[in-house]
Amino acid sequence: MSAGTVPIGPTLVVALVGLTVAAAAVLRLSGIGRGRAVLTAAVRATVQLGVVSLVIVAVLRAWWSTGVFILLMYVVAGVTARRRIGPSCPRRVAPLAIAAGVLPSLVVLLASRALPATPLVVLPTAGILIGGAMTATSLAGRRTLDELRTRHGEYEAGLALGLLPRDAALEICRPAAGQALIPALDQTRTVGLVTLPGAFVGVLLGGAGPLEAGATQLLILLTLLAVEAVAIALALELLVRDRARTAP
């Protein structure tokens, strides 16, 4: 075991169980709820990471298996995002928004050779980008539908003023959907001051110097901003168009 790795043993198990139970208990006692969701998420993360840890070496041996694994991540992200947005979200919105953000960005990174074209580098990078797009799509979609539901009177007022259904919906939804980018903006603004993200630490542990690690992390952060911006914009547009199409 190297100095930069977490020791696996009873102490780790006790720490993980204690932190998870504490989080669930705080949410339950405070009346916020979601305690069961914390426990479920912790169990799922443990099982999923255990499985991935066993298969990842085999996955990275060939491009075809790496591609299949990336496709699996994309499918799961699309299903998760749609579930988070809600049942009224059309099936195509989340997958299209995620793909529109991630695919062009990966192509640009590989074509420009800013990202080494190896499975060991492409797989985790794709996972980071897909995860960011999933979160941004979920937040933007939920906020958009919430605004359309709670501010229906303002939407009707926009129609009464002569706005087209799409334009009326965009007027009330744009600010709320834009808030989905706040987590990525905050992460980028505070990197190195508040947090040392995984890519930076991982590159350092891999033996690279601080400058290489910083450049790698900067590449990931700025790419994430582009990915999430596209995902948010497309999710908003698709949901608003669907509303305009189904509006009486």
Secondary structure by P-SEA (a helix, b strand, c coil): cccccccccaaaaaaaaaaaaaaaaaaaaacccaaaaaaaaaaaaaaaaaaaaaccccccccaaaaaaaaaaaaaaaaaaaaaaaccccccaaaaaaaaaacaaaaaaaaaacccccccccaaaaaaaaaaaaaaaaaaaaaaaaaaaacaaaaaaaaaaacccaaaaaaaaccccccccaaaaaaaaaccccccccaaaaaaaaacccaaaaaaaaaaaaaaaaaaaaaaaaaaaaaaaaaaaaacc
